[in-house]
């Protein structure tokens, strides 16, 4: 649900300042926040696919490369925003992502039992995205090197 | 200017001059060491030279940059994982082959740079070309004074070297390809 379609602020009973969009229903606020966090990467990927995919693809390799790029962006954005793999979010601290949400969303600090970023205790989950991305890039690089070298012209053009 | 200040400035100037001289000697020594290794290992050196001559600069850079970036990400992942078996596998399967490819590319690339920067009509000896290549390479790395520029130069050079090394390896394993 777009944030501008949300209902207006519900006035409080005078027991302090309003704490968010739904001050009387923390569960609803938490649910709304979680759904928004998961909707962001999906909307981003939808936009990317609209931009990069040609209407009439001509070369399968080009289409495959663009789809692969969209998938990489999708997972990167998912990891960064959802917090399920916080290692990729090292460069994009999750607090900043949460702080960048629209003002109409409830503030986590003011809502009891609100959604909080998961805390990763061990180093293994943090290493997984680096290992996966590194392995993919390394293997793709070696295959690409083989492909480029095997199709090089016989004589140097320099 | 007080004598103390003048003495301090003189000492700093001497230190800088000493650093420059030591750096120049190190670069010349690097060129000489490269030439020695090329003399000791003539066949790999010839294969690396052929790789450099056959594949264009852009192709070599593309061949080297992805494995290099992938290895960097893998190194970060291995560091975070803190797993002995993973570290050993990374060392054996990624780091050592990549360092060997980089070193091979360095052997050919340094001589190539030394050849390119001299005058076209000059007939410089291999030692002169190697020393000149080492000197130019060392001067290029002074771009680390501006870190982003140094990073760019280092990435370009390293990817180029790795590409040369991989190109030599691939060509040797496919002797029937593209030979005229």
Interface residues (C-beta under 8 A of the other chain):
Chain A: X87 X123 X124 X126 X127 X128 X129 X130 X131 X132 X133 X134 X135 X136 X137 X138 X139 X140 X141 X142 X144 X145 X146 X148 X149 X150 X151 X152 X153 X154 X155 X156 X157 X158
Chain B: X51 X53 X54 X55 X56 X57 X59 X62 X63 X64 X65 X66 X67 X68 X69 X70 X71 X72 X73 X74 X75 X76 X77 X78 X79 X80 X81 X82 X83 X86 X94 X163 X166 X167 X170 X171 X174 X177 X178 X179 X180
